[in-house]
Amino acid sequence: MSGFRKVRVAIAAGMMLGMVPALGVPMAAHAQGFRDSANGRNVDQVDYGRGSFEQTGGDQWVERDGSGRINFRFRETGRDDWSVYLFDEGRGVRIQLDLHRRKVVYTARNARPVDLYDIRSARSDGGWRGDGRGDGRGDGRGGGGWGGRGVTFNIEAGPIWNQQGAEQRCRTIADQTRGEWTGNWHTTTQGRMSVCEIRFR
């Protein structure tokens, strides 16, 4: 082997060996974080900034607003490693608390699932586990607000370029989610994402 090739091999080997410890630390830290975090099997409270879902006992859950008032009641229908599945029989609404994607997923009767909220933190018996972002401010990815005429959510609609496009897209989303478009929409990422404000009664 020529001297030049020996140098190249030595450098490559050194880089590979140097990468092993560097990669090993984050991997171990990630594994530790996974073990310590709340998951679909043990979570009993999920916070989305403007409110929360809480297990009150057995298979019973409630959704509270930011002031702690109970707005909706649910029955737990199942769990897996990453999610809890809830059902509101009165409204025919299904909720998935997806801890893997950190999303609260809303499904109206005979409609497609819609991401409504970003999960800010989740609690198991071991305490709170989250990202510390539970400031209650909407970010255009499922934020919503409570009012006397029902609850409103900002639902992602893809790019909307003008009012005519909003009329078509937002009304379609309202039909799919069994809600009512309020007439409000705005762009969150120029050329990429807009949201429609949908009211549910």
Contacts in CASP RR format, 6 or more apart in sequence:
PFRMAT RR
TARGET T0000
AUTHOR 0000-0000-0000
METHOD contacts of the structure
MODEL  1
MSGFRKVRVAIAAGMMLGMVPALGVPMAAHAQGFRDSANGRNVDQVDYGR
GSFEQTGGDQWVERDGSGRINFRFRETGRDDWSVYLFDEGRGVRIQLDLH
RRKVVYTARNARPVDLYDIRSARSDGGWRGDGRGDGRGDGRGGGGWGGRG
VTFNIEAGPIWNQQGAEQRCRTIADQTRGEWTGNWHTTTQGRMSVCEIRF
R
1 9 0 8 1.000
36 129 0 8 1.000
37 99 0 8 1.000
37 122 0 8 1.000
37 129 0 8 1.000
37 130 0 8 1.000
38 99 0 8 1.000
38 122 0 8 1.000
38 123 0 8 1.000
38 124 0 8 1.000
38 126 0 8 1.000
38 127 0 8 1.000
38 129 0 8 1.000
39 81 0 8 1.000
39 82 0 8 1.000
39 99 0 8 1.000
39 124 0 8 1.000
40 79 0 8 1.000
40 80 0 8 1.000
40 81 0 8 1.000
40 82 0 8 1.000
40 83 0 8 1.000
40 84 0 8 1.000
40 97 0 8 1.000
40 99 0 8 1.000
41 79 0 8 1.000
41 80 0 8 1.000
41 81 0 8 1.000
42 124 0 8 1.000
42 125 0 8 1.000
43 84 0 8 1.000
43 97 0 8 1.000
43 99 0 8 1.000
43 122 0 8 1.000
43 123 0 8 1.000
43 124 0 8 1.000
44 54 0 8 1.000
44 55 0 8 1.000
44 123 0 8 1.000
44 124 0 8 1.000
44 125 0 8 1.000
45 52 0 8 1.000
45 53 0 8 1.000
45 54 0 8 1.000
45 55 0 8 1.000
45 122 0 8 1.000
45 123 0 8 1.000
46 52 0 8 1.000
46 53 0 8 1.000
46 84 0 8 1.000
46 97 0 8 1.000
46 99 0 8 1.000
46 104 0 8 1.000
46 119 0 8 1.000
46 121 0 8 1.000
46 122 0 8 1.000
46 123 0 8 1.000
47 119 0 8 1.000
47 120 0 8 1.000
47 121 0 8 1.000
47 122 0 8 1.000
47 123 0 8 1.000
47 134 0 8 1.000
48 104 0 8 1.000
48 117 0 8 1.000
48 118 0 8 1.000
48 119 0 8 1.000
48 120 0 8 1.000
48 143 0 8 1.000
49 66 0 8 1.000
49 117 0 8 1.000
49 120 0 8 1.000
49 134 0 8 1.000
49 135 0 8 1.000
49 136 0 8 1.000
49 137 0 8 1.000
50 65 0 8 1.000
50 66 0 8 1.000
50 117 0 8 1.000
50 136 0 8 1.000
50 138 0 8 1.000
50 143 0 8 1.000
50 144 0 8 1.000
50 145 0 8 1.000
50 146 0 8 1.000
51 63 0 8 1.000
51 64 0 8 1.000
51 65 0 8 1.000
51 66 0 8 1.000
51 68 0 8 1.000
51 136 0 8 1.000
52 63 0 8 1.000
52 64 0 8 1.000
52 66 0 8 1.000
53 61 0 8 1.000
53 62 0 8 1.000
53 63 0 8 1.000
53 64 0 8 1.000
53 74 0 8 1.000
53 86 0 8 1.000
53 95 0 8 1.000
53 97 0 8 1.000
53 104 0 8 1.000
54 61 0 8 1.000
54 62 0 8 1.000
54 63 0 8 1.000
54 64 0 8 1.000
55 61 0 8 1.000
55 76 0 8 1.000
56 62 0 8 1.000
58 76 0 8 1.000
59 75 0 8 1.000
59 76 0 8 1.000
59 77 0 8 1.000
60 73 0 8 1.000
60 74 0 8 1.000
60 75 0 8 1.000
60 76 0 8 1.000
61 73 0 8 1.000
61 74 0 8 1.000
61 75 0 8 1.000
61 76 0 8 1.000
61 84 0 8 1.000
61 86 0 8 1.000
62 70 0 8 1.000
62 72 0 8 1.000
62 73 0 8 1.000
62 74 0 8 1.000
63 70 0 8 1.000
63 71 0 8 1.000
63 72 0 8 1.000
63 73 0 8 1.000
63 74 0 8 1.000
63 95 0 8 1.000
64 70 0 8 1.000
64 71 0 8 1.000
65 71 0 8 1.000
65 146 0 8 1.000
66 136 0 8 1.000
66 146 0 8 1.000
71 146 0 8 1.000
71 151 0 8 1.000
72 88 0 8 1.000
72 91 0 8 1.000
72 93 0 8 1.000
73 88 0 8 1.000
74 86 0 8 1.000
74 87 0 8 1.000
74 88 0 8 1.000
74 95 0 8 1.000
75 86 0 8 1.000
75 87 0 8 1.000
75 88 0 8 1.000
75 89 0 8 1.000
76 84 0 8 1.000
76 85 0 8 1.000
76 86 0 8 1.000
77 85 0 8 1.000
77 86 0 8 1.000
77 87 0 8 1.000
77 94 0 8 1.000
78 84 0 8 1.000
78 85 0 8 1.000
79 85 0 8 1.000
82 98 0 8 1.000
82 99 0 8 1.000
82 100 0 8 1.000
83 96 0 8 1.000
83 97 0 8 1.000
83 98 0 8 1.000
83 99 0 8 1.000
83 100 0 8 1.000
84 96 0 8 1.000
84 97 0 8 1.000
85 94 0 8 1.000
85 95 0 8 1.000
85 96 0 8 1.000
85 97 0 8 1.000
86 94 0 8 1.000
86 95 0 8 1.000
86 96 0 8 1.000
86 97 0 8 1.000
87 93 0 8 1.000
87 94 0 8 1.000
87 95 0 8 1.000
88 94 0 8 1.000
88 95 0 8 1.000
91 108 0 8 1.000
91 109 0 8 1.000
92 108 0 8 1.000
92 109 0 8 1.000
93 106 0 8 1.000
93 107 0 8 1.000
93 108 0 8 1.000
93 109 0 8 1.000
94 106 0 8 1.000
94 107 0 8 1.000
95 104 0 8 1.000
95 105 0 8 1.000
95 106 0 8 1.000
95 107 0 8 1.000
96 103 0 8 1.000
96 104 0 8 1.000
96 105 0 8 1.000
96 107 0 8 1.000
96 113 0 8 1.000
97 104 0 8 1.000
97 105 0 8 1.000
97 119 0 8 1.000
97 122 0 8 1.000
98 104 0 8 1.000
98 105 0 8 1.000
98 119 0 8 1.000
99 119 0 8 1.000
99 122 0 8 1.000
101 115 0 8 1.000
102 118 0 8 1.000
102 119 0 8 1.000
103 115 0 8 1.000
103 116 0 8 1.000
103 117 0 8 1.000
103 118 0 8 1.000
103 119 0 8 1.000
104 115 0 8 1.000
104 116 0 8 1.000
104 117 0 8 1.000
104 118 0 8 1.000
104 119 0 8 1.000
105 113 0 8 1.000
105 114 0 8 1.000
105 115 0 8 1.000
105 116 0 8 1.000
106 113 0 8 1.000
106 114 0 8 1.000
106 115 0 8 1.000
106 116 0 8 1.000
106 153 0 8 1.000
106 177 0 8 1.000
107 113 0 8 1.000
107 114 0 8 1.000
108 176 0 8 1.000
108 177 0 8 1.000
108 178 0 8 1.000
108 179 0 8 1.000
108 200 0 8 1.000
109 178 0 8 1.000
110 178 0 8 1.000
111 176 0 8 1.000
111 177 0 8 1.000
111 178 0 8 1.000
112 176 0 8 1.000
112 177 0 8 1.000
114 155 0 8 1.000
114 173 0 8 1.000
114 176 0 8 1.000
114 177 0 8 1.000
115 141 0 8 1.000
115 142 0 8 1.000
115 155 0 8 1.000
115 156 0 8 1.000
116 142 0 8 1.000
116 143 0 8 1.000
116 144 0 8 1.000
116 153 0 8 1.000
116 155 0 8 1.000
117 142 0 8 1.000
117 143 0 8 1.000
117 144 0 8 1.000
117 153 0 8 1.000
118 139 0 8 1.000
118 141 0 8 1.000
118 142 0 8 1.000
118 143 0 8 1.000
120 130 0 8 1.000
120 131 0 8 1.000
120 132 0 8 1.000
120 133 0 8 1.000
120 134 0 8 1.000
120 136 0 8 1.000
121 128 0 8 1.000
121 129 0 8 1.000
121 130 0 8 1.000
121 131 0 8 1.000
121 132 0 8 1.000
121 134 0 8 1.000
122 128 0 8 1.000
122 129 0 8 1.000
122 130 0 8 1.000
123 129 0 8 1.000
138 144 0 8 1.000
138 154 0 8 1.000
139 188 0 8 1.000
140 154 0 8 1.000
140 156 0 8 1.000
140 188 0 8 1.000
140 193 0 8 1.000
140 195 0 8 1.000
141 154 0 8 1.000
141 156 0 8 1.000
141 188 0 8 1.000
141 195 0 8 1.000
142 153 0 8 1.000
142 154 0 8 1.000
142 155 0 8 1.000
142 156 0 8 1.000
142 195 0 8 1.000
143 153 0 8 1.000
143 154 0 8 1.000
144 151 0 8 1.000
144 152 0 8 1.000
144 153 0 8 1.000
144 154 0 8 1.000
145 151 0 8 1.000
145 152 0 8 1.000
145 153 0 8 1.000
146 152 0 8 1.000
149 199 0 8 1.000
149 201 0 8 1.000
150 199 0 8 1.000
150 200 0 8 1.000
150 201 0 8 1.000
151 199 0 8 1.000
151 200 0 8 1.000
152 182 0 8 1.000
152 197 0 8 1.000
152 198 0 8 1.000
152 199 0 8 1.000
152 200 0 8 1.000
153 197 0 8 1.000
153 198 0 8 1.000
153 200 0 8 1.000
154 195 0 8 1.000
154 196 0 8 1.000
154 197 0 8 1.000
154 198 0 8 1.000
155 173 0 8 1.000
155 177 0 8 1.000
155 195 0 8 1.000
155 196 0 8 1.000
155 197 0 8 1.000
155 198 0 8 1.000
156 188 0 8 1.000
156 193 0 8 1.000
156 194 0 8 1.000
156 195 0 8 1.000
157 169 0 8 1.000
157 170 0 8 1.000
157 173 0 8 1.000
157 185 0 8 1.000
157 193 0 8 1.000
157 194 0 8 1.000
157 195 0 8 1.000
157 196 0 8 1.000
158 169 0 8 1.000
158 192 0 8 1.000
158 193 0 8 1.000
158 194 0 8 1.000
159 187 0 8 1.000
159 191 0 8 1.000
159 192 0 8 1.000
159 193 0 8 1.000
159 194 0 8 1.000
160 166 0 8 1.000
160 169 0 8 1.000
160 170 0 8 1.000
160 185 0 8 1.000
160 187 0 8 1.000
160 194 0 8 1.000
160 196 0 8 1.000
161 191 0 8 1.000
166 183 0 8 1.000
166 185 0 8 1.000
166 194 0 8 1.000
166 196 0 8 1.000
169 194 0 8 1.000
169 196 0 8 1.000
170 181 0 8 1.000
170 183 0 8 1.000
170 185 0 8 1.000
170 196 0 8 1.000
170 197 0 8 1.000
170 198 0 8 1.000
171 181 0 8 1.000
173 181 0 8 1.000
173 196 0 8 1.000
173 198 0 8 1.000
174 180 0 8 1.000
174 181 0 8 1.000
174 196 0 8 1.000
174 198 0 8 1.000
177 198 0 8 1.000
177 200 0 8 1.000
178 200 0 8 1.000
179 198 0 8 1.000
179 199 0 8 1.000
179 200 0 8 1.000
179 201 0 8 1.000
180 198 0 8 1.000
180 199 0 8 1.000
180 200 0 8 1.000
180 201 0 8 1.000
181 196 0 8 1.000
181 197 0 8 1.000
181 198 0 8 1.000
181 199 0 8 1.000
182 197 0 8 1.000
182 198 0 8 1.000
182 199 0 8 1.000
183 196 0 8 1.000
183 197 0 8 1.000
184 196 0 8 1.000
184 197 0 8 1.000
185 194 0 8 1.000
185 195 0 8 1.000
185 196 0 8 1.000
185 197 0 8 1.000
186 194 0 8 1.000
186 195 0 8 1.000
187 193 0 8 1.000
187 194 0 8 1.000
188 194 0 8 1.000
188 195 0 8 1.000
END
